[in-house]
Structure formats: structure tokens, C-alpha cells
Amino acid sequence: MNFFSLFSDVISKFCQSTGFAAFFQPGGYKFAIMIVVSLIFMYLAVYKNYEPLLLLPISFGMLLANLPGANLMLPEMTDPATGELARGGLLHYLYIGDEYGIFPPLIFLGVGAMTDFGPLIANPRSILLGAAAQVGIFLAFLGALAIGFTPLEAACIGIIGGADGPTSIFLTTKLAPHMLATIALAAYSYMSLVPIIQPPIMRLLTTKKERAIKMEQLRPVSKAEKVVFPVAVTILVILLLPDCAPLVSMLMLGNLFRESMVTEKLAKAASEYMMYIITIFIGVTVGATAAADTFLNAKTLGVLALGLVAFSSATAGGVLLGKLMCVLTKGKINPLIGAAGVSAVPMAARVAQKVGAEENPSNYLLMHAMGPNVAGVIGSAVAAGVFLSLKTFFESMAR
């Protein structure tokens, strides 16, 4: 073999070993499509500021999953010839935190430590708005059943309507682990896109006059109330629905760290350092589940469509109850705060504030919207607990 022939073979084998070669194989166009989708999400995160803390790691994880040859989500495999164990990719090991339901309760711990339940305590009617927003969960559940998903799968699809990524992951690991990648991606994608999806629905269902309503200032809430609240909720909810204990307990423990005023360092560690670290891990690994081969199929796209229906109807349910409460209180409640009943904290509350301020620049709805928003967090966890308590019944239905 002469030098030029050897050089040609080396170059040929090198080219075939690169990820670029995969784009020219059958189905290689799918990688290109998903890379473009990931870049669009990055653009929305960086240049449109659409929840970058979530959308940027998700989009980068999606990019990594669709770069042929990277194999960052490759699972451990045993070589049948030698019996040796080949290590998996980096993101495969991080994804275990999602798969085993470890990360979701830790996220709830951080959410609790950074959340002020004062607006909910000051205005208990906010619980009704948070509950109304959960209607999207059950509508999507029924819709998924109607088109052929099993009851266990339908429950996981429905929970997307709560716009609560950790709860979606937690429930899916218990009921339909084979759908974890699709459900997690859908839930976190819609959480990230709250500023895009919610405002058109809010404007469609409300009048200009309703959006401009200024609400009265909330009453001050005492320290005793704020300390008793997480303890009381923990006892009540866990005794009622033991299956949601991991989520509710961590949410309320984090809040107790915050409100007791004697564990500031623990509250700061949970709400800042730990919260941001776990957010990175969840975001990147959830994005990395969107591999071209598994994502671009009819079933996955059907889940995404049902998830959008769930989230949209949840937003509509909260706004419509807000309109009813506006009528019953003779114009004292701005219906926009009902949209914050989905549990995307504090994103949905900020969207309600933004839409209200567009009609009335002096309007300050953020604290009023935080009441339904934190009620929605509890509500989605309770909805997950309801589905978990019905697991045996769902399994009997599927047989």
C-alpha cells in the first residue's frame, strides 16, 4: 500500500468516525431538525429572556443529545463477548436523579425556602383559584384516555397541566416510567414557555376593564401564622394523601426554614445553592431526553399536544373562576390572578403582573397573584397524590 492510498484510507475512516457522517445516514435529517429546535429555544432564553434558568439548560441538553457520537446519555452496557461493563455517558448518571425521584423533592425544598405563603394566608380565597387551575390536569387526563392511552399514562400526561416539572417527574416515575423522558420534557418546556402561552389566553377571556382592576392591599400576616401554616399543611395533606408526602413535606420544610427566622443559613442553602445546582441537573438531563429517534414520533407529539391542552385549560380555568369571583365581589378581584393558579412559581405570577400593568401601569398584582400561584404548587402535589392513591384501580382498569 503506497503512501497516498494509506493517507486516503486514514482520512476516509476519520471522516466516517465523526458525528458529521451521521447526518448523511438514513434518518440523519432528524438530528438536524432537533439541533435547530434546540437553537430556537436557546434564542428564546438568551435574547427573549423566556425563563432562561430553565430554558437554557433544557435547550443545551437537547443540543447535546442530538450531536451524533457524543453519547452523553448512553446507558451502561455489558460487552457480550468479554463480559466487561462499558460505562455510560455523563448525563446518563445525572438522569438517575430524575429516574429515581430524587431531584423533584429537593427542588420542592428549594421552592419552599424561597416562597412567601403570606399572600395565600392573607387571602384564603386564593386556594380556590389554585384549585380551579387544576381543572386542566383532569381534562387532559380524560382526553388522553379518550385517544387510547392507559389510565396510568393518562394521569402522567394530565399532570403536565399543573406546569410543575418536579411533580410531573415524580408522578411519572411511580406510574409510567417508560414515559418519563417525554413527560418531563413536555412539562419543563411548557413551564419555560409560560410567558408565551398564558398572555393570549388571559387577554381572550378578560375585558380591558377587568384587566385594569386594582386590588386592595393584603393584610399583614404574623410570624406565628407563617410558622403554623407549613406544619398544619404537612399534617393535613399527608394524612389525607400519604403518597404525596415526599413533595409536600420537602416544600413545607423549606418554607419552615424560611419563616422560623432561626435557620437563615439552611434557607439560603436550599433556596440558592442547592436549588440552582439541581435546576442545572434537571434542565440538562430533561433536555437530553429529547433525542431525535425518540422525540420525533407520533406518540411523543401527541403527548406534547395534550400537554398544551392541559396547560391552556388550566390557565383558562383559573381566569374564569377569577371572573366569577370578580362579579361576586363587585369588582374587587382582578381575574388575571387566576391564571397564576398553575404552579409555575413565580413565573405565572409575574405574567399576571405584566399583563395587568399593560392595561394600568399603576397596577401591582404580583403579591395578589402569588396567593393562587403557591396554592397551585400545593394543588398539583395534591393532584399527584390523588392519582397515586388510585394506582391500583388504574392498573385494574388496564387489565
TORKOL-4160 file (C-alpha; in steps of 0.2 Angstrom, whole numbers, padded with zeros to 4 digits, m for minus):
399
<pt num="1" X="0000" Y="0000" Z="0000"/>
<pt num="2" X="0008" Y="0016" Z="m0005"/>
<pt num="3" X="0008" Y="0032" Z="0005"/>
<pt num="4" X="m0007" Y="0041" Z="m0004"/>
<pt num="5" X="m0018" Y="0025" Z="m0003"/>
<pt num="6" X="m0014" Y="0024" Z="0016"/>
<pt num="7" X="m0017" Y="0043" Z="0018"/>
<pt num="8" X="m0034" Y="0041" Z="0009"/>
<pt num="9" X="m0039" Y="0027" Z="0020"/>
<pt num="10" X="m0035" Y="0036" Z="0036"/>
<pt num="11" X="m0044" Y="0052" Z="0030"/>
<pt num="12" X="m0059" Y="0041" Z="0025"/>
<pt num="13" X="m0060" Y="0032" Z="0041"/>
<pt num="14" X="m0058" Y="0048" Z="0051"/>
<pt num="15" X="m0072" Y="0056" Z="0042"/>
<pt num="16" X="m0083" Y="0041" Z="0045"/>
<pt num="17" X="m0080" Y="0041" Z="0063"/>
<pt num="18" X="m0085" Y="0060" Z="0065"/>
<pt num="19" X="m0103" Y="0065" Z="0070"/>
<pt num="20" X="m0105" Y="0074" Z="0054"/>
<pt num="21" X="m0106" Y="0057" Z="0045"/>
<pt num="22" X="m0122" Y="0053" Z="0054"/>
<pt num="23" X="m0131" Y="0067" Z="0045"/>
<pt num="24" X="m0129" Y="0058" Z="0029"/>
<pt num="25" X="m0135" Y="0042" Z="0035"/>
<pt num="26" X="m0154" Y="0037" Z="0034"/>
<pt num="27" X="m0164" Y="0047" Z="0046"/>
<pt num="28" X="m0149" Y="0059" Z="0049"/>
<pt num="29" X="m0160" Y="0074" Z="0045"/>
<pt num="30" X="m0169" Y="0071" Z="0062"/>
<pt num="31" X="m0153" Y="0076" Z="0071"/>
<pt num="32" X="m0153" Y="0092" Z="0061"/>
<pt num="33" X="m0171" Y="0096" Z="0065"/>
<pt num="34" X="m0168" Y="0094" Z="0084"/>
<pt num="35" X="m0152" Y="0104" Z="0083"/>
<pt num="36" X="m0162" Y="0118" Z="0075"/>
<pt num="37" X="m0176" Y="0116" Z="0088"/>
<pt num="38" X="m0163" Y="0117" Z="0102"/>
<pt num="39" X="m0155" Y="0133" Z="0095"/>
<pt num="40" X="m0173" Y="0141" Z="0094"/>
<pt num="41" X="m0175" Y="0138" Z="0112"/>
<pt num="42" X="m0158" Y="0145" Z="0116"/>
<pt num="43" X="m0163" Y="0161" Z="0107"/>
<pt num="44" X="m0179" Y="0162" Z="0116"/>
<pt num="45" X="m0169" Y="0160" Z="0133"/>
<pt num="46" X="m0155" Y="0172" Z="0129"/>
<pt num="47" X="m0162" Y="0185" Z="0118"/>
<pt num="48" X="m0181" Y="0185" Z="0123"/>
<pt num="49" X="m0177" Y="0181" Z="0142"/>
<pt num="50" X="m0191" Y="0167" Z="0142"/>
<pt num="51" X="m0187" Y="0159" Z="0159"/>
<pt num="52" X="m0168" Y="0157" Z="0155"/>
<pt num="53" X="m0165" Y="0147" Z="0171"/>
<pt num="54" X="m0175" Y="0133" Z="0164"/>
<pt num="55" X="m0175" Y="0135" Z="0145"/>
<pt num="56" X="m0156" Y="0137" Z="0143"/>
<pt num="57" X="m0151" Y="0121" Z="0152"/>
<pt num="58" X="m0165" Y="0112" Z="0143"/>
<pt num="59" X="m0160" Y="0118" Z="0126"/>
<pt num="60" X="m0142" Y="0114" Z="0129"/>
<pt num="61" X="m0146" Y="0097" Z="0135"/>
<pt num="62" X="m0157" Y="0095" Z="0119"/>
<pt num="63" X="m0142" Y="0100" Z="0109"/>
<pt num="64" X="m0130" Y="0088" Z="0117"/>
<pt num="65" X="m0142" Y="0074" Z="0115"/>
<pt num="66" X="m0143" Y="0077" Z="0096"/>
<pt num="67" X="m0125" Y="0079" Z="0092"/>
<pt num="68" X="m0121" Y="0062" Z="0084"/>
<pt num="69" X="m0107" Y="0052" Z="0093"/>
<pt num="70" X="m0107" Y="0062" Z="0109"/>
<pt num="71" X="m0116" Y="0048" Z="0118"/>
<pt num="72" X="m0118" Y="0058" Z="0134"/>
<pt num="73" X="m0135" Y="0049" Z="0138"/>
<pt num="74" X="m0128" Y="0032" Z="0133"/>
<pt num="75" X="m0133" Y="0019" Z="0147"/>
<pt num="76" X="m0121" Y="0006" Z="0155"/>
<pt num="77" X="m0119" Y="m0009" Z="0144"/>
<pt num="78" X="m0111" Y="m0026" Z="0146"/>
<pt num="79" X="m0100" Y="m0032" Z="0132"/>
<pt num="80" X="m0107" Y="m0049" Z="0127"/>
<pt num="81" X="m0090" Y="m0055" Z="0121"/>
<pt num="82" X="m0079" Y="m0050" Z="0136"/>
<pt num="83" X="m0092" Y="m0048" Z="0149"/>
<pt num="84" X="m0084" Y="m0031" Z="0154"/>
<pt num="85" X="m0095" Y="m0017" Z="0159"/>
<pt num="86" X="m0094" Y="m0001" Z="0147"/>
<pt num="87" X="m0098" Y="0015" Z="0157"/>
<pt num="88" X="m0112" Y="0026" Z="0152"/>
<pt num="89" X="m0112" Y="0044" Z="0147"/>
<pt num="90" X="m0111" Y="0058" Z="0160"/>
<pt num="91" X="m0129" Y="0064" Z="0158"/>
<pt num="92" X="m0135" Y="0046" Z="0160"/>
<pt num="93" X="m0129" Y="0046" Z="0178"/>
<pt num="94" X="m0136" Y="0063" Z="0182"/>
<pt num="95" X="m0153" Y="0057" Z="0174"/>
<pt num="96" X="m0154" Y="0044" Z="0188"/>
<pt num="97" X="m0159" Y="0058" Z="0200"/>
<pt num="98" X="m0174" Y="0061" Z="0189"/>
<pt num="99" X="m0177" Y="0042" Z="0186"/>
<pt num="100" X="m0177" Y="0038" Z="0205"/>
<pt num="101" X="m0187" Y="0053" Z="0210"/>
<pt num="102" X="m0173" Y="0061" Z="0220"/>
<pt num="103" X="m0172" Y="0078" Z="0212"/>
<pt num="104" X="m0191" Y="0083" Z="0212"/>
<pt num="105" X="m0192" Y="0083" Z="0231"/>
<pt num="106" X="m0176" Y="0093" Z="0233"/>
<pt num="107" X="m0182" Y="0106" Z="0220"/>
<pt num="108" X="m0198" Y="0107" Z="0231"/>
<pt num="109" X="m0187" Y="0110" Z="0247"/>
<pt num="110" X="m0179" Y="0125" Z="0237"/>
<pt num="111" X="m0196" Y="0131" Z="0231"/>
<pt num="112" X="m0202" Y="0131" Z="0249"/>
<pt num="113" X="m0187" Y="0140" Z="0256"/>
<pt num="114" X="m0189" Y="0154" Z="0243"/>
<pt num="115" X="m0208" Y="0156" Z="0244"/>
<pt num="116" X="m0218" Y="0168" Z="0254"/>
<pt num="117" X="m0235" Y="0159" Z="0259"/>
<pt num="118" X="m0241" Y="0176" Z="0266"/>
<pt num="119" X="m0252" Y="0181" Z="0251"/>
<pt num="120" X="m0261" Y="0164" Z="0252"/>
<pt num="121" X="m0263" Y="0166" Z="0271"/>
<pt num="122" X="m0269" Y="0184" Z="0270"/>
<pt num="123" X="m0282" Y="0179" Z="0256"/>
<pt num="124" X="m0288" Y="0161" Z="0258"/>
<pt num="125" X="m0299" Y="0163" Z="0243"/>
<pt num="126" X="m0283" Y="0161" Z="0233"/>
<pt num="127" X="m0284" Y="0142" Z="0237"/>
<pt num="128" X="m0300" Y="0142" Z="0226"/>
<pt num="129" X="m0291" Y="0150" Z="0211"/>
<pt num="130" X="m0276" Y="0137" Z="0213"/>
<pt num="131" X="m0289" Y="0123" Z="0214"/>
<pt num="132" X="m0298" Y="0129" Z="0198"/>
<pt num="133" X="m0282" Y="0129" Z="0188"/>
<pt num="134" X="m0280" Y="0111" Z="0191"/>
<pt num="135" X="m0295" Y="0108" Z="0180"/>
<pt num="136" X="m0283" Y="0107" Z="0166"/>
<pt num="137" X="m0275" Y="0091" Z="0174"/>
<pt num="138" X="m0291" Y="0081" Z="0174"/>
<pt num="139" X="m0297" Y="0087" Z="0157"/>
<pt num="140" X="m0281" Y="0081" Z="0149"/>
<pt num="141" X="m0282" Y="0065" Z="0159"/>
<pt num="142" X="m0299" Y="0062" Z="0151"/>
<pt num="143" X="m0293" Y="0067" Z="0134"/>
<pt num="144" X="m0278" Y="0055" Z="0135"/>
<pt num="145" X="m0290" Y="0041" Z="0140"/>
<pt num="146" X="m0301" Y="0045" Z="0125"/>
<pt num="147" X="m0287" Y="0043" Z="0112"/>
<pt num="148" X="m0281" Y="0027" Z="0119"/>
<pt num="149" X="m0268" Y="0030" Z="0132"/>
<pt num="150" X="m0269" Y="0019" Z="0148"/>
<pt num="151" X="m0275" Y="0026" Z="0164"/>
<pt num="152" X="m0258" Y="0027" Z="0171"/>
<pt num="153" X="m0251" Y="0036" Z="0156"/>
<pt num="154" X="m0266" Y="0047" Z="0155"/>
<pt num="155" X="m0263" Y="0053" Z="0173"/>
<pt num="156" X="m0245" Y="0057" Z="0169"/>
<pt num="157" X="m0250" Y="0067" Z="0154"/>
<pt num="158" X="m0263" Y="0076" Z="0164"/>
<pt num="159" X="m0251" Y="0082" Z="0177"/>
<pt num="160" X="m0242" Y="0092" Z="0164"/>
<pt num="161" X="m0257" Y="0104" Z="0166"/>
<pt num="162" X="m0250" Y="0109" Z="0183"/>
<pt num="163" X="m0235" Y="0117" Z="0174"/>
<pt num="164" X="m0225" Y="0109" Z="0188"/>
<pt num="165" X="m0210" Y="0099" Z="0181"/>
<pt num="166" X="m0204" Y="0091" Z="0198"/>
<pt num="167" X="m0221" Y="0084" Z="0201"/>
<pt num="168" X="m0223" Y="0078" Z="0183"/>
<pt num="169" X="m0206" Y="0069" Z="0185"/>
<pt num="170" X="m0211" Y="0062" Z="0202"/>
<pt num="171" X="m0228" Y="0055" Z="0197"/>
<pt num="172" X="m0221" Y="0048" Z="0181"/>
<pt num="173" X="m0208" Y="0038" Z="0190"/>
<pt num="174" X="m0221" Y="0030" Z="0200"/>
<pt num="175" X="m0235" Y="0027" Z="0187"/>
<pt num="176" X="m0227" Y="0026" Z="0169"/>
<pt num="177" X="m0208" Y="0026" Z="0170"/>
<pt num="178" X="m0207" Y="0022" Z="0151"/>
<pt num="179" X="m0214" Y="0039" Z="0148"/>
<pt num="180" X="m0203" Y="0049" Z="0159"/>
<pt num="181" X="m0192" Y="0057" Z="0145"/>
<pt num="182" X="m0207" Y="0063" Z="0136"/>
<pt num="183" X="m0217" Y="0069" Z="0151"/>
<pt num="184" X="m0203" Y="0078" Z="0159"/>
<pt num="185" X="m0198" Y="0087" Z="0143"/>
<pt num="186" X="m0216" Y="0092" Z="0140"/>
<pt num="187" X="m0219" Y="0099" Z="0157"/>
<pt num="188" X="m0202" Y="0109" Z="0158"/>
<pt num="189" X="m0205" Y="0115" Z="0141"/>
<pt num="190" X="m0222" Y="0122" Z="0145"/>
<pt num="191" X="m0215" Y="0129" Z="0161"/>
<pt num="192" X="m0202" Y="0138" Z="0151"/>
<pt num="193" X="m0215" Y="0145" Z="0139"/>
<pt num="194" X="m0227" Y="0152" Z="0152"/>
<pt num="195" X="m0224" Y="0170" Z="0146"/>
<pt num="196" X="m0228" Y="0165" Z="0128"/>
<pt num="197" X="m0243" Y="0153" Z="0131"/>
<pt num="198" X="m0253" Y="0162" Z="0145"/>
<pt num="199" X="m0255" Y="0180" Z="0140"/>
<pt num="200" X="m0265" Y="0177" Z="0124"/>
<pt num="201" X="m0277" Y="0166" Z="0134"/>
<pt num="202" X="m0278" Y="0179" Z="0148"/>
<pt num="203" X="m0282" Y="0193" Z="0136"/>
<pt num="204" X="m0295" Y="0182" Z="0126"/>
<pt num="205" X="m0305" Y="0178" Z="0142"/>
<pt num="206" X="m0305" Y="0195" Z="0150"/>
<pt num="207" X="m0310" Y="0213" Z="0146"/>
<pt num="208" X="m0299" Y="0228" Z="0146"/>
<pt num="209" X="m0309" Y="0235" Z="0161"/>
<pt num="210" X="m0306" Y="0218" Z="0171"/>
<pt num="211" X="m0288" Y="0218" Z="0167"/>
<pt num="212" X="m0286" Y="0236" Z="0174"/>
<pt num="213" X="m0294" Y="0232" Z="0191"/>
<pt num="214" X="m0283" Y="0237" Z="0206"/>
<pt num="215" X="m0284" Y="0226" Z="0221"/>
<pt num="216" X="m0284" Y="0232" Z="0239"/>
<pt num="217" X="m0268" Y="0229" Z="0249"/>
<pt num="218" X="m0266" Y="0212" Z="0258"/>
<pt num="219" X="m0267" Y="0212" Z="0277"/>
<pt num="220" X="m0251" Y="0209" Z="0286"/>
<pt num="221" X="m0248" Y="0191" Z="0291"/>
<pt num="222" X="m0240" Y="0187" Z="0308"/>
<pt num="223" X="m0224" Y="0177" Z="0311"/>
<pt num="224" X="m0235" Y="0164" Z="0321"/>
<pt num="225" X="m0247" Y="0162" Z="0306"/>
<pt num="226" X="m0232" Y="0159" Z="0294"/>
<pt num="227" X="m0224" Y="0146" Z="0306"/>
<pt num="228" X="m0240" Y="0137" Z="0309"/>
<pt num="229" X="m0245" Y="0136" Z="0291"/>
<pt num="230" X="m0232" Y="0124" Z="0284"/>
<pt num="231" X="m0234" Y="0112" Z="0299"/>
<pt num="232" X="m0253" Y="0112" Z="0298"/>
<pt num="233" X="m0252" Y="0109" Z="0279"/>
<pt num="234" X="m0240" Y="0095" Z="0281"/>
<pt num="235" X="m0250" Y="0086" Z="0294"/>
<pt num="236" X="m0267" Y="0088" Z="0285"/>
<pt num="237" X="m0261" Y="0084" Z="0267"/>
<pt num="238" X="m0250" Y="0069" Z="0271"/>
<pt num="239" X="m0263" Y="0062" Z="0282"/>
<pt num="240" X="m0276" Y="0064" Z="0268"/>
<pt num="241" X="m0264" Y="0059" Z="0254"/>
<pt num="242" X="m0249" Y="0049" Z="0261"/>
<pt num="243" X="m0242" Y="0046" Z="0243"/>
<pt num="244" X="m0238" Y="0065" Z="0240"/>
<pt num="245" X="m0228" Y="0065" Z="0256"/>
<pt num="246" X="m0211" Y="0067" Z="0248"/>
<pt num="247" X="m0216" Y="0083" Z="0239"/>
<pt num="248" X="m0227" Y="0091" Z="0252"/>
<pt num="249" X="m0215" Y="0088" Z="0266"/>
<pt num="250" X="m0200" Y="0095" Z="0257"/>
<pt num="251" X="m0210" Y="0110" Z="0251"/>
<pt num="252" X="m0216" Y="0114" Z="0269"/>
<pt num="253" X="m0199" Y="0110" Z="0277"/>
<pt num="254" X="m0191" Y="0123" Z="0266"/>
<pt num="255" X="m0204" Y="0136" Z="0270"/>
<pt num="256" X="m0202" Y="0132" Z="0289"/>
<pt num="257" X="m0183" Y="0135" Z="0286"/>
<pt num="258" X="m0188" Y="0152" Z="0279"/>
<pt num="259" X="m0201" Y="0158" Z="0291"/>
<pt num="260" X="m0194" Y="0152" Z="0308"/>
<pt num="261" X="m0181" Y="0165" Z="0306"/>
<pt num="262" X="m0168" Y="0154" Z="0316"/>
<pt num="263" X="m0162" Y="0144" Z="0301"/>
<pt num="264" X="m0157" Y="0158" Z="0289"/>
<pt num="265" X="m0141" Y="0148" Z="0283"/>
<pt num="266" X="m0152" Y="0132" Z="0279"/>
<pt num="267" X="m0165" Y="0143" Z="0270"/>
<pt num="268" X="m0151" Y="0151" Z="0260"/>
<pt num="269" X="m0143" Y="0135" Z="0255"/>
<pt num="270" X="m0159" Y="0127" Z="0250"/>
<pt num="271" X="m0166" Y="0142" Z="0240"/>
<pt num="272" X="m0150" Y="0147" Z="0232"/>
<pt num="273" X="m0135" Y="0135" Z="0230"/>
<pt num="274" X="m0144" Y="0118" Z="0231"/>
<pt num="275" X="m0159" Y="0125" Z="0221"/>
<pt num="276" X="m0148" Y="0131" Z="0206"/>
<pt num="277" X="m0137" Y="0116" Z="0206"/>
<pt num="278" X="m0152" Y="0104" Z="0205"/>
<pt num="279" X="m0160" Y="0115" Z="0192"/>
<pt num="280" X="m0145" Y="0113" Z="0181"/>
<pt num="281" X="m0145" Y="0095" Z="0183"/>
<pt num="282" X="m0164" Y="0093" Z="0179"/>
<pt num="283" X="m0164" Y="0105" Z="0165"/>
<pt num="284" X="m0149" Y="0097" Z="0156"/>
<pt num="285" X="m0155" Y="0079" Z="0158"/>
<pt num="286" X="m0173" Y="0083" Z="0154"/>
<pt num="287" X="m0167" Y="0092" Z="0138"/>
<pt num="288" X="m0155" Y="0077" Z="0134"/>
<pt num="289" X="m0170" Y="0065" Z="0134"/>
<pt num="290" X="m0176" Y="0074" Z="0118"/>
<pt num="291" X="m0166" Y="0063" Z="0106"/>
<pt num="292" X="m0171" Y="0063" Z="0088"/>
<pt num="293" X="m0176" Y="0045" Z="0087"/>
<pt num="294" X="m0187" Y="0045" Z="0102"/>
<pt num="295" X="m0194" Y="0063" Z="0101"/>
<pt num="296" X="m0199" Y="0064" Z="0083"/>
<pt num="297" X="m0213" Y="0051" Z="0083"/>
<pt num="298" X="m0232" Y="0052" Z="0084"/>
<pt num="299" X="m0234" Y="0047" Z="0102"/>
<pt num="300" X="m0222" Y="0060" Z="0108"/>
<pt num="301" X="m0230" Y="0074" Z="0098"/>
<pt num="302" X="m0247" Y="0068" Z="0104"/>
<pt num="303" X="m0241" Y="0070" Z="0122"/>
<pt num="304" X="m0235" Y="0087" Z="0119"/>
<pt num="305" X="m0251" Y="0092" Z="0111"/>
<pt num="306" X="m0261" Y="0085" Z="0126"/>
<pt num="307" X="m0249" Y="0094" Z="0137"/>
<pt num="308" X="m0253" Y="0110" Z="0129"/>
<pt num="309" X="m0271" Y="0107" Z="0130"/>
<pt num="310" X="m0269" Y="0104" Z="0149"/>
<pt num="311" X="m0259" Y="0119" Z="0152"/>
<pt num="312" X="m0270" Y="0130" Z="0142"/>
<pt num="313" X="m0286" Y="0124" Z="0150"/>
<pt num="314" X="m0278" Y="0126" Z="0167"/>
<pt num="315" X="m0274" Y="0144" Z="0163"/>
<pt num="316" X="m0292" Y="0146" Z="0157"/>
<pt num="317" X="m0300" Y="0138" Z="0172"/>
<pt num="318" X="m0291" Y="0150" Z="0184"/>
<pt num="319" X="m0295" Y="0165" Z="0174"/>
<pt num="320" X="m0314" Y="0160" Z="0173"/>
<pt num="321" X="m0315" Y="0157" Z="0191"/>
<pt num="322" X="m0307" Y="0174" Z="0194"/>
<pt num="323" X="m0320" Y="0182" Z="0183"/>
<pt num="324" X="m0334" Y="0174" Z="0193"/>
<pt num="325" X="m0325" Y="0180" Z="0209"/>
<pt num="326" X="m0324" Y="0197" Z="0202"/>
<pt num="327" X="m0343" Y="0198" Z="0199"/>
<pt num="328" X="m0347" Y="0191" Z="0216"/>
<pt num="329" X="m0335" Y="0203" Z="0225"/>
<pt num="330" X="m0342" Y="0218" Z="0214"/>
<pt num="331" X="m0325" Y="0221" Z="0205"/>
<pt num="332" X="m0313" Y="0219" Z="0219"/>
<pt num="333" X="m0304" Y="0204" Z="0212"/>
<pt num="334" X="m0294" Y="0205" Z="0195"/>
<pt num="335" X="m0297" Y="0189" Z="0185"/>
<pt num="336" X="m0279" Y="0189" Z="0179"/>
<pt num="337" X="m0273" Y="0182" Z="0196"/>
<pt num="338" X="m0282" Y="0166" Z="0192"/>
<pt num="339" X="m0270" Y="0162" Z="0178"/>
<pt num="340" X="m0257" Y="0161" Z="0192"/>
<pt num="341" X="m0266" Y="0146" Z="0199"/>
<pt num="342" X="m0254" Y="0135" Z="0189"/>
<pt num="343" X="m0239" Y="0130" Z="0199"/>
<pt num="344" X="m0225" Y="0138" Z="0189"/>
<pt num="345" X="m0218" Y="0149" Z="0204"/>
<pt num="346" X="m0216" Y="0164" Z="0202"/>
<pt num="347" X="m0217" Y="0164" Z="0183"/>
<pt num="348" X="m0236" Y="0164" Z="0182"/>
<pt num="349" X="m0237" Y="0177" Z="0195"/>
<pt num="350" X="m0225" Y="0188" Z="0185"/>
<pt num="351" X="m0235" Y="0186" Z="0169"/>
<pt num="352" X="m0251" Y="0191" Z="0178"/>
<pt num="353" X="m0242" Y="0207" Z="0185"/>
<pt num="354" X="m0235" Y="0211" Z="0167"/>
<pt num="355" X="m0252" Y="0209" Z="0158"/>
<pt num="356" X="m0261" Y="0219" Z="0172"/>
<pt num="357" X="m0248" Y="0233" Z="0171"/>
<pt num="358" X="m0250" Y="0234" Z="0152"/>
<pt num="359" X="m0268" Y="0240" Z="0155"/>
<pt num="360" X="m0265" Y="0250" Z="0170"/>
<pt num="361" X="m0246" Y="0255" Z="0174"/>
<pt num="362" X="m0250" Y="0258" Z="0192"/>
<pt num="363" X="m0257" Y="0241" Z="0194"/>
<pt num="364" X="m0247" Y="0230" Z="0206"/>
<pt num="365" X="m0254" Y="0212" Z="0205"/>
<pt num="366" X="m0239" Y="0202" Z="0209"/>
<pt num="367" X="m0242" Y="0199" Z="0228"/>
<pt num="368" X="m0260" Y="0195" Z="0224"/>
<pt num="369" X="m0255" Y="0183" Z="0211"/>
<pt num="370" X="m0243" Y="0174" Z="0222"/>
<pt num="371" X="m0258" Y="0168" Z="0233"/>
<pt num="372" X="m0265" Y="0157" Z="0219"/>
<pt num="373" X="m0248" Y="0153" Z="0212"/>
<pt num="374" X="m0242" Y="0145" Z="0228"/>
<pt num="375" X="m0259" Y="0137" Z="0230"/>
<pt num="376" X="m0256" Y="0129" Z="0213"/>
<pt num="377" X="m0240" Y="0121" Z="0219"/>
<pt num="378" X="m0249" Y="0113" Z="0233"/>
<pt num="379" X="m0264" Y="0109" Z="0222"/>
<pt num="380" X="m0253" Y="0100" Z="0209"/>
<pt num="381" X="m0244" Y="0090" Z="0223"/>
<pt num="382" X="m0262" Y="0085" Z="0229"/>
<pt num="383" X="m0267" Y="0080" Z="0212"/>
<pt num="384" X="m0252" Y="0069" Z="0210"/>
<pt num="385" X="m0257" Y="0061" Z="0227"/>
<pt num="386" X="m0274" Y="0058" Z="0221"/>
<pt num="387" X="m0268" Y="0049" Z="0205"/>
<pt num="388" X="m0255" Y="0039" Z="0216"/>
<pt num="389" X="m0269" Y="0034" Z="0228"/>
<pt num="390" X="m0278" Y="0027" Z="0213"/>
<pt num="391" X="m0264" Y="0017" Z="0205"/>
<pt num="392" X="m0271" Y="0000" Z="0210"/>
<pt num="393" X="m0288" Y="0005" Z="0202"/>
<pt num="394" X="m0280" Y="0011" Z="0186"/>
<pt num="395" X="m0270" Y="m0005" Z="0185"/>
<pt num="396" X="m0286" Y="m0015" Z="0186"/>
<pt num="397" X="m0294" Y="m0004" Z="0173"/>
<pt num="398" X="m0279" Y="m0008" Z="0161"/>
<pt num="399" X="m0281" Y="m0027" Z="0163"/>
